[in-house]
Amino acid sequence: MKSPTSLKKPFTKYKSTNATKKWDVYVPTSQGRLKKVSYGYRGMSDYTLHHDKERRERYRNRHASDHINDPYKPGFWSWWHLWGSTTDSAEAFQQAVRKAKRLI
């Protein structure tokens, strides 16, 4: 029987299996496996929901020292997807995927 991770597609967002997170994304590793990254605190708003540029700037100031350039860390996906340059969640996620692919 295949493991649940092997049924997932890389760089596709799924509703998180973690009760406290919004999204899961599976990022390919150099060993040919997929690493699950859960991100976004469930129940909290984000830029793709509230569209408030001031709140986005405050979030980005608070989290500037997070792992925003490591696609294997939740901070990367929160920064580029949920608090990215656009309020369109689908477009923001695709921008994050393009950036992740350049980094790995």
Order of alpha helices (4+ residues) and beta strands (2+ residues): beta-beta-beta-alpha-alpha-alpha-alpha
